[in-house]
Amino acid sequence: MKDPFQQDFGKRAKIAMQASGYGSAAELAKVLNEEDSRVRNWTNGSSVPPLRDVARLAEAFGVTIDWLVTGETSGLAEGMRIRLVAVMSGVLPPVTQARDPAGDAQAREQAKPGPASKRRSKDRATAGAGS
């Protein structure tokens, strides 16, 4: 008999995997550089990953560690909360096409405020001061 915590974690991991666009545990395993069988066990509730891997899963899914472990939604972004509810209610079907992990990483990198955006802000402040 499976541990209830394991089962709940597996359900949430599977829901998050679908909501974040991963088509399969094998696809997620490739992104995480993990063995397919380990990730499959995590997403079907056969085992719970070590904490460091819970953190990696949360990051890959775009959810909080808190949500993966307890189901607490307060720290989730609104868009992800909506996708999770849609998957849980069957409104959002599982993804049928593969994700592009390189594109995801590139999008995250572009979303980060970098030196160029800081320079633009500084330039605007300087321009306003000199007028």
C-alpha positions as CSV (number, residue, x, y, z in Angstrom):
1,M,0.0,0.0,0.0
2,K,1.3,3.4,-1.0
3,D,1.9,6.1,1.6
4,P,-0.9,8.8,1.3
5,F,1.7,11.6,1.2
6,Q,3.5,9.8,-1.7
7,Q,0.2,9.5,-3.6
8,D,-0.7,13.1,-3.1
9,F,2.8,14.3,-4.1
10,G,2.6,12.1,-7.2
11,K,-0.8,13.5,-8.1
12,R,0.4,17.1,-7.7
13,A,3.6,16.4,-9.7
14,K,1.6,14.9,-12.5
15,I,-0.9,17.8,-12.6
16,A,2.0,20.3,-12.5
17,M,3.8,18.4,-15.3
18,Q,0.7,18.6,-17.5
19,A,-0.1,22.2,-16.6
20,S,3.5,23.3,-17.4
21,G,3.4,21.6,-20.8
22,Y,5.5,18.5,-20.3
23,G,4.0,15.7,-22.4
24,S,5.6,12.8,-20.4
25,A,7.8,11.9,-17.5
26,A,10.5,10.9,-20.1
27,E,10.4,14.4,-21.5
28,L,10.7,15.9,-18.0
29,A,13.5,13.5,-17.1
30,K,15.5,14.7,-20.1
31,V,15.1,18.3,-19.0
32,L,16.1,17.4,-15.4
33,N,18.9,15.1,-16.6
34,E,17.4,12.3,-14.5
35,E,16.5,8.7,-15.3
36,D,13.1,8.2,-16.8
37,S,12.1,5.6,-14.2
38,R,12.9,7.9,-11.3
39,V,10.8,10.8,-12.7
40,R,8.0,8.3,-13.6
41,N,8.0,7.1,-10.0
42,W,7.8,10.6,-8.7
43,T,4.8,11.5,-11.0
44,N,2.9,8.3,-10.3
45,G,3.3,8.4,-6.6
46,S,5.6,5.4,-6.2
47,S,8.2,7.5,-4.5
48,V,9.0,11.0,-3.3
49,P,12.1,12.7,-4.5
50,P,14.8,14.1,-2.1
51,L,14.3,17.7,-1.2
52,R,16.9,19.0,-3.7
53,D,14.9,17.3,-6.5
54,V,11.6,18.6,-5.2
55,A,13.1,22.1,-5.6
56,R,14.2,21.2,-9.2
57,L,10.8,19.9,-10.0
58,A,9.1,23.0,-8.6
59,E,11.4,25.2,-10.8
60,A,10.8,23.1,-13.9
61,F,7.0,23.3,-13.4
62,G,6.9,26.9,-12.4
63,V,5.2,26.1,-9.1
64,T,6.3,26.5,-5.5
65,I,7.8,23.8,-3.4
66,D,5.0,24.4,-0.9
67,W,2.4,23.5,-3.5
68,L,4.2,20.4,-4.6
69,V,4.5,19.2,-1.0
70,T,1.3,20.4,0.6
71,G,-1.0,21.6,-2.1
72,E,-1.0,25.2,-0.6
73,T,-1.7,27.6,-3.5
74,S,-1.1,31.0,-1.8
75,G,2.4,31.4,-3.3
76,L,1.5,30.4,-6.9
77,A,1.3,32.9,-9.8
78,E,-2.3,33.5,-10.9
79,G,-1.7,32.1,-14.4
80,M,-0.2,28.8,-13.0
81,R,-3.1,28.5,-10.4
82,I,-5.6,28.8,-13.3
83,R,-3.7,26.1,-15.4
84,L,-3.5,23.8,-12.4
85,V,-7.2,24.1,-11.7
86,A,-7.9,23.5,-15.5
87,V,-5.9,20.3,-15.5
88,M,-7.5,19.1,-12.3
89,S,-11.0,19.7,-13.6
90,G,-10.2,18.1,-17.0
91,V,-10.6,21.4,-18.9
92,L,-7.0,21.5,-20.0
93,P,-6.0,18.3,-21.8
94,P,-2.5,16.9,-21.5
95,V,0.0,18.4,-23.9
96,T,0.5,16.4,-27.1
97,Q,3.5,18.2,-28.5
98,A,7.0,18.2,-27.1
99,R,8.2,21.3,-25.2
100,D,11.4,23.0,-26.3
101,P,13.5,23.2,-23.1
102,A,16.1,25.4,-24.8
103,G,13.3,27.9,-25.7
104,D,11.9,27.7,-22.1
105,A,15.4,28.5,-20.7
106,Q,15.8,31.3,-23.2
107,A,12.4,32.8,-22.4
108,R,13.2,32.7,-18.6
109,E,16.6,34.4,-19.3
110,Q,14.9,37.1,-21.4
111,A,12.4,37.7,-18.6
112,K,15.1,38.4,-16.1
113,P,16.0,42.1,-15.6
114,G,19.6,42.3,-16.8
115,P,22.2,45.0,-17.0
116,A,20.7,46.5,-20.1
117,S,17.3,47.2,-18.4
118,K,19.1,48.7,-15.4
119,R,21.1,50.9,-17.7
120,R,17.9,52.1,-19.4
121,S,16.4,52.9,-16.0
122,K,19.5,54.8,-15.0
123,D,19.6,56.6,-18.3
124,R,16.0,57.7,-17.9
125,A,16.7,59.0,-14.3
126,T,19.8,60.8,-15.5
127,A,17.9,62.4,-18.5
128,G,15.2,63.7,-16.2
129,A,17.8,65.2,-13.8
130,G,19.6,67.0,-16.5
131,S,16.6,68.9,-17.9
